[in-house]
Amino acid sequence: MVAVPARSWRPYAAPAALLAAVTIAVAGIRALWPHHAAKQGAVTHPHAKVAHKPVRPARYYRVRAGDTLASIAVRTHVSVARIRSLNPNVEPTALFIGQRLRLG
């Protein structure tokens, strides 16, 4: 019989316990969500959101006295062509004070 020092297992107790806990957690997750394994071996969360392009809220500008499409474009850093494409019903030569223009 070979004598084993009594303290030889202690350095490995914490890593072994952590490994056992993680293994049990993974097994539990797979048991709860059998559909969890995605196609082609990739594992994703069933409620994970797909990365989409972030939706920015629409920006608007309220026309002031003396404004033109060019001055609005310079002030807001949006091209005149973009302002006209977002506001097809607006007559560029007849802007009204208080009129709301979409910028993006």
C-alpha positions as CSV (number, residue, x, y, z in Angstrom):
1,M,0.0,0.0,0.0
2,V,1.2,3.5,-0.9
3,A,0.8,6.3,1.6
4,V,-0.9,9.4,0.1
5,P,-0.4,12.6,1.9
6,A,-3.6,13.9,3.4
7,R,-3.4,17.4,1.9
8,S,-2.7,16.3,-1.7
9,W,-6.3,16.7,-3.0
10,R,-7.0,20.1,-1.6
11,P,-5.5,22.2,-4.4
12,Y,-7.9,20.6,-6.8
13,A,-11.1,20.7,-4.7
14,A,-12.2,24.2,-5.9
15,P,-11.6,23.7,-9.6
16,A,-13.2,20.2,-9.4
17,A,-16.3,21.7,-7.7
18,L,-16.5,24.5,-10.2
19,L,-16.3,22.1,-13.1
20,A,-19.0,19.9,-11.6
21,A,-21.3,22.9,-11.1
22,V,-20.8,24.1,-14.6
23,T,-21.4,20.6,-16.0
24,I,-24.6,20.3,-14.0
25,A,-25.8,23.7,-15.1
26,V,-25.2,22.9,-18.8
27,A,-27.0,19.6,-18.5
28,G,-29.9,21.4,-16.8
29,I,-30.1,24.0,-19.6
30,R,-30.1,21.4,-22.3
31,A,-32.8,19.4,-20.5
32,L,-35.0,22.4,-20.1
33,W,-34.5,23.7,-23.7
34,P,-34.1,20.7,-26.0
35,H,-34.5,23.0,-28.9
36,H,-31.5,24.9,-27.6
37,A,-29.0,23.4,-30.0
38,A,-29.2,25.4,-33.2
39,K,-28.4,24.1,-36.7
40,Q,-24.8,23.5,-37.7
41,G,-23.7,22.9,-34.1
42,A,-23.9,26.5,-33.1
43,V,-25.5,27.0,-29.7
44,T,-27.6,30.1,-29.2
45,H,-30.1,31.2,-26.6
46,P,-33.7,30.6,-27.6
47,H,-34.7,34.1,-26.7
48,A,-31.7,35.9,-28.1
49,K,-32.5,38.7,-30.4
50,V,-31.1,38.6,-33.9
51,A,-28.7,41.5,-34.5
52,H,-30.6,44.0,-36.5
53,K,-29.7,47.4,-37.7
54,P,-30.7,49.8,-34.9
55,V,-33.8,51.8,-35.7
56,R,-33.3,55.5,-35.2
57,P,-36.3,57.6,-34.5
58,A,-37.4,60.0,-37.2
59,R,-36.0,63.5,-37.0
60,Y,-38.1,66.5,-37.8
61,Y,-37.4,70.2,-38.3
62,R,-39.9,73.1,-37.7
63,V,-39.6,75.8,-40.4
64,R,-38.7,79.2,-39.1
65,A,-39.0,82.6,-40.7
66,G,-36.5,83.0,-43.5
67,D,-35.7,79.3,-43.9
68,T,-35.0,77.7,-47.2
69,L,-34.3,74.1,-47.9
70,A,-30.6,75.0,-48.4
71,S,-30.3,76.8,-45.1
72,I,-32.2,73.9,-43.3
73,A,-29.8,71.4,-45.0
74,V,-26.7,73.4,-43.8
75,R,-28.1,73.8,-40.3
76,T,-29.1,70.1,-39.9
77,H,-26.3,68.5,-41.9
78,V,-28.8,66.7,-44.2
79,S,-28.6,67.2,-48.0
80,V,-31.3,69.1,-49.8
81,A,-31.9,66.0,-52.0
82,R,-32.5,63.9,-48.8
83,I,-35.0,66.5,-47.4
84,R,-36.9,66.6,-50.7
85,S,-37.0,62.7,-50.9
86,L,-38.4,62.5,-47.4
87,N,-40.9,65.2,-48.0
88,P,-42.3,64.7,-51.5
89,N,-45.5,66.8,-50.8
90,V,-43.5,69.9,-49.8
91,E,-43.0,72.6,-52.3
92,P,-39.4,73.7,-51.9
93,T,-40.2,77.3,-52.9
94,A,-43.2,77.7,-50.7
95,L,-42.2,76.8,-47.1
96,F,-44.5,77.9,-44.3
97,I,-43.5,79.0,-40.8
98,G,-44.2,76.2,-38.4
99,Q,-44.2,73.6,-41.2
100,R,-42.7,70.3,-40.1
101,L,-40.1,68.7,-42.3
102,R,-38.8,65.2,-41.9
103,L,-35.0,64.9,-41.9
104,G,-34.4,61.3,-41.3
